[in-house]
């Protein structure tokens, strides 16, 4: 069991009048009901919805329900930049491989690219008709993928700020997306039309879609041809690739499915630790990290031989997990980013 070595509040550090906050319980909307002392008034509670760590491990980015994102020093949580431009919740954020540029998607149905150096928004993509729930970056980032509440997954050209096509139209909300390199044994099909010259790095890639209608869909990223369609026990919230043929997907009722793309009819295994929604899955070393809606977050080593619990979130949902080398970062409904040190593992 590991406890966080740092808690980051990500607030501007100025001389302050200190008061106390008391949680009176959880409201029907799932948001804590909080009262304040010393004359403070709690107008709203903004939760951190997503986070990521740059490729060099120096910077972190986190998104919030207040429509903003924050760039912070990964070592100590010091605030570096505030990114403003989305309307309503920012659902997802991630660094490009360079570590200097950020991709975000929000409930305003906009996909944005930002400079982490000066906080400017350099590109805005429009085309979705519903909130964007997840994104993926293809190779070095000339193309990106988005999944939306409108039921579509789209491929975008970052250089020309244009949509290269609708990859899938599911008729159901797409809660999670993942892009992975396919094993040579997997038949991804052939595209019906010649791919655009603006598509870069889409060949031999799989696209995985975690859908609200209990379906997990896999297709060839370049070919747009179906690879498999798997029906689970409940809505799929998240997904990730473990290798060129193994993948994970988590459901609303707490199941984590491990599937082999070469034989996807029956799962390799189903992991069930609680009935709380599986909110985040991340490949890590020879296993993976999962987080759930009951505050649990754990590392599963190969073949389930060893499980490490990450403590600190209590009963607040842990929405996202990110890693850099031996550091694990989590974001939670309580508004805190927690950093865990894994030097002893």
N, C-alpha and C positions, 0 to 999 in steps of 0.2 A: 504494500500500500504506500502510495506517495502523496505527500502534502505539498501544496504550492509553495515555492520559495519566494515568489513575489506576487503581489496583487496590484494591478494598475487601474486607477480610476479614470485616467485620461482626461482630467480636467485641467484648465489653466491654473497655474500656480501663482496666486496673488495673496497678499495679506487678507485674512478672512476673519469674520465673526463666526465662531463655532457654535453649532447647535447639534441636536441629536435627532435622528430619524427613527421612528418606531413603526414596524410593520404590523398592521392590524389584521392581516389575513390576505387571502387571495380572492380577488373579485371574480365575477362570473365570466369576465373576458380574459381571465388568466393573468391579469396584471396585478401586482401587489398593491394593496391599499395602505398608504403610508401617511403618517402625521409627523409634524415637525415641532421642535421647541424653539425658544428664543425669538418668537414672532415670525419665523419663517413660514411660508405658505408653499405647499407642494402643488404646483399647477399641473404638472404632468410627469410621467415616468417614461424615460426613453430607454429602451433596451438595446443592447448590442446584438445585431442579427448575424454578423459574419465577421471573419478576420482572416488574414493571411500574413505570411512572413516572406520578405524578399529573398531572392536566391542566395545572396551573400549573408543573410541573417542579421543585417544591420537595422533594417526598418520593419515595422509592422503597419498594417492598415486594418481599420475596423469600420464597419458600417452600422448605422443606427436608424431607429424609427423616427428620428427627428429630421430626416432628409439629408443628413450630413455624413461625411466620413472623416476619419482622423488618421493622419500619418504620425507615427510615434517611434521613438528609439526603442528597439527591441530589448536592449539590455536593462533599461530602467523605467520604461514607460513614459519618458519625457515627450511632451507634445511638440511636434515639429510643424505640422501643417493641418489646416482644416479645409476640406474640399466641400464646397457648397454649389448646388446647381440642380439636384434632384428635387422633385416635389413629392412629399409624403415619404413613406418608408424606402430605405435603400436595403434591398434584400440580399445582395451578394456583392462581394468585392474580391479581387485577386490581383497579384502582381503579374506583369509580363515577365518572361525569363530574364530580361535586362535588369530587373529590380528597380528601375527608374520610372516605370509607367504602370498605371493602375487601370483595371477594367471593372466597371460597376454596372449593376442592373437594378432597377427600382420599380415600385408600384405605379410610377408614372408611365410605364411601358417604354422607357428610354434606356438605351445602352450607351454608356459614356466611357471615354478614355481620358485619363488625367495624367498630368506631369506631377510626379512625386516631389520634384525639385522646387517648383514655384506654385503648385496647387491650381494651375490653369487647366480648364477642360478643353482639350484639343480636338476632340471628335465627339459628336452625338449622333447615334443611329436611331432612326425612327422607322417604324413599320409594324411592330407588334400592336395588337389591339387589347392587350391585357398586361398585367404586371409581369416583369421578368423575374423568374425565381432562381435561375442558376445559369452559369456560364462555363465555357471551357475554352482554352487557348490551344490552337493547333500549331504544333512545332514552336518556331521562334516568335510567332505572333502576327504574321501577316494576315491570317484569317482567324476569326473567333466564332464560337457557336453560342447561341442563347436558347433557353427554354422558357416558355411563358404560360401564364394562366389561359391564354387564348388557344392553347392546345397545339401550337406550332413550335418546331425547332428550326432556327434559321442560321444560315452561314453568311458571315459578313466579311467584306473586304475593308481592312483598316485603312489602307492607303488612299482609297477613293471614297470612303465613308458610304459604301453602298452595300445593299443586300444582294448576295450572289444566288440566293434561292432559298425556298422552303424545303428543308430536308425531310420533314415529316409533319403531317397534319393529323393529329390523333383524335380530335374531338373531345379531349379530356386534358385537364391541366397537367403540364410537365413540371414536376417538382424538382427533379435533379437531372443533370446531364454529365456524361463523362466521355472523353475521347482517349482511345488507346491503340497502340500498334498491334496488329493482328499477327498471330502465328501463321507460318506459311501453309499450314494444313487447313486453314479456314477459307472457305469459298465466300468471297465478298460480292460476287457477281460483277457484271459489267455495266457501266453507265449506258442509259438509252440514248443520251446525247453526248457529244464531245464536251468535256468539262471546260469551263472558262479558263483562259490563261491566267486569270487572277487568282485561281485556286492554287495554293502553294502548300504542299505537304499533306494533302488529303488522301493520297494514294496509300493503300495497305493499312488504312486506319478504320477502326470500328467506332460507331457512335452508340452510346447506351443512354436510354431514356427511362427515367423512373416516373411512372404515370399515376395520376390520382385514381384511375379506374381499375386499380389492382393489377395492372399489366406492366411488365418490364420488357422493353422493346430494344432490339439490337439491329443495326443496319450498317451497311458499308458507307463510310463517310463520303467517298467520292462517287460510288456507284448509286447511292440512294436505294439499293436493293435490300430486301429483308434478309436477316441472318437467322433470327428466331424471335418468337413472342412467347413469353412465359407469364402465366397467371399465378399470382400469389394469394396470400390469405387476406390482405387488406391493401389500402393505398400504399404505393411505394413512395418514400420520401427522399431517398438518396441512393447513390450507386458509385462504384469505383472499380477500376481494373486492378487486379493483383499481378497479372502477367499477360502474355499474349493470348491466353485462352481461359484463364480463371478470373472471375469477377465476384463482387459482393453487392448486395442490394438490401436495404433495410425498409421495413414496413411500419405502418402506423400502430399495429398491434404488437410490436416488439420482436418480430422475427428478423434474423439476419440470414439471408440465403446466400450460400456459396454455390455458384454454377460453373460448369465447364462448357464453354461455347461450342466445343466439338460434340457435346452430347447434353443439350440443355433441357431435355424433357423432364428429367428428375434432378433435383439439386444434389450436389456432392454431400452437403450437410446443411442443416438448419440449426442455427444457434439462437436460443431463447433464454435470456437471463431475467427478463421481467416483461410485463405487458405494456410498459411505457413506449411511446413512439421512438423509433430509431431515427435520430436527427442528423447524424454525421458519420461518415465512414471514410477512413484514410489508410491507404497502404503504408506500412511502417516496418522496416527491417524484414524479418521473415514472417511477419504476421500483419496485424492491422490494429487501428484504434477506432473505437466506436463510442458515441455519446448518445444519451437518451433523454427523454422528457422528464424523467424522475430525478435528474441531477447526477445520474451515474455516468462515469466515463472510465473506460478501461482499455488496456492493451492486451491483445490476445496474441500469444506467440504461436509458432507453427504447431499444427495438429492439436491445438487446445491444451497443450501440455502445461502451460503456465499463463496465468491471467494476473495482471497488475492493475489494481484500482487506483484511480486518481481522485483524491478527496477534495473537499472544500466547497463544492457547489450546493451541498445540502439537498433540498428538494427542487431547486430551480433548474429548469431545462438548460442543458448545455447544447447550444445551437451549432457550434462549429469547432473544429480542431485543426491546428496547423503545427508543423514541425520544422525545425532546422537543427541538423546534427543531433545532439543529445538533449535539445530543448523541446518541450511540448507546450503549446499555448492553447488556451480554451477561452471561449466567450460564452456568457451566461445571461439569463434573464435579469439577474441582479445588477447588471451593468458593469461587472468587473471582468477584466482580462486576467487570467491566472497563468503563471509560467512555472513549469515543472522541470527540474533538473534530473536527468537520467544517468548520471555518471556512475551510479552503483549497479546498473543493470548490465 
